[in-house]
Amino acid sequence: MKHLGALGKYFWKYRIRLGAGILFVALSNYFNVLSPQLMRFIVNYVDQSLVLTGNAARPGGSGFGAETRGYDVLVKKIVDWVTRYNSIARVVFIASIVILVLALLRGFFMFLMRQTIIVMSRHIEYDQKNEVYNQYQRLSGRFFKSHTTGDLMNRIAEDVSRVRIFTGPAIMYIVNLLTVIILSVFFMVQSSVELTIYVLIPLPVLAVIIYFVNSNIHKKSEKIQAALSDLTTNAQESYSGIRVIKSFVQENAMFNFFSVNSEHYRKNAIALARVEAIYFPSIQLLIGISTLFTIMIGGLYYIHHEHNITLGTIVEFIVYVNMLTFPVSAIGLTASMVQRAAASQKRLNEFLDIVPEIKNETGATPLQLDGSIAFNAVDFTYPDTGIRALQQFDLKVRKGEKIAITGKTGSGKTTVAQLLLRMYDADSGAVVLQHHNIRDIDLYALREQISYVPQDVFLFSDTVANNIRFGKPGASMEEVIAAAEIAGVAREIDGFEKGYDTMIGERGVTLSGGQKQRISIARALIKESAIIIFDDSLSAVDAKTEKEIMGRLNAYLDERSAIIITHRVFSLLSFDRIIVLDEGKIAEQGSHDELMKIPDGFYARLYHRQQMGLGTEEPTP
């Protein structure tokens, strides 16, 4: 239950709706509990009238005035009004109309109750999903490496929905339960203390059952949520990797794996359903016993003229008991809702309480970048793998310089881009932009001024134009086309049936690898940033298209600082310097001509292999 304390800020935000909802619940139940009192009056009035007109004593018959005790003030006024009429039929008719009016009032306030509490829960759901999504975007890449997509989707969808059930229906049921019990028991005691005690005897037994069953429900709910996360992850990975599954003919293996997870979820869900299947009928049984006590004991009191019990009192208590049936039986349902919500909120709190590793430092300010970059004795080790990516790395990039970074796989090339975008922070040393430590620059202002083409291309399920425009929201169609032309993909886009309005499948599944890379390049180019980073972004492009793109990039990159991470040697793009990395250190650096003069150098061997058409695999030292 303590985990649900995190919802306090939402209840305070919507305190007016919550307060109004509680008031409407109370009013709805107030008008509801008046009906049994009027029924008692009608039965006693008719019983008394029949005794008087029959001129004979009837067991239980009594004067009307003796039965006014225990009535609500409003009921007394209604009784005083209707008894002015001498006709039994008229009194019964008017009293019945009043009961109907009370029912309509109850229904009206129930409508207002749902319009406040249930609508409040939807607002809280909206706010909470936004909070969860915002936290997802604030967390660092390390978090996403240790959490599956299916689990994250389950938290923002299933867990938030379970919490909404608590902030809406569960809150409504709890308030309804308390007001019904308080009002009903109050008027029952006013009518007959002795009969009330017998009627309420089963309730302590009910409380004990709820206490022991709730802990069991909570444990099973947590297991169900965990199993559902595994199931969702399994399904999501299968959908994303369907082409790999089919190409390796692993459909049966993946289905069997899914079946195991599904069976685990099924068993946990059935175990919970079995507990609830015993729980709810037990509550109904206890309610039935209360009704039996009312009829049996009340009937004996009436026959023996004890404790002023009348026929009307018995009818009143039967109505009260039935009125309590749903709220009391809903204790189990409500307890289940609360326990499931607590389990879900606990899962949400686990990562909502995580402080992002990468965030704006105190005093960080926006800075207009000019393109100058410096890595000063930078050391960095990936925290999740322990791999030391950079060691005492020094690199100076002046404004407008074009730097190529090459090296073997795992030499630290991509890490340079990750540190420059501040996806990670250096363990020691400093990354400096325009004489300012990168940690002193506003994080969002920093990333807004750097264009980045990642090695792992990601496209959204949207139109081609909107995927390019993602780099500059609000960009005109002319800007989109111009960026596509520089990236060398405009001609192919024009060949699509719907051109730039063509919808791209999930992760760009409808496009070739080269097309995806070039659309990703266009997305970066449209930003027109002072710094641009290409991370092996032309690996899927043929030689002819590569020459076309590099020729256009020469003009585009003028006055811009560029870092191009690659396994290839781009002869058409003149680099100011070429950096060769090996095990996180600079092994070679210089111009193309300078590096070609190094005997048996990495760069020279790579260049010769490429010229001979042997590919771009790193040569063996």
Disulfide bonds with the S-S distance in Angstrom:
none
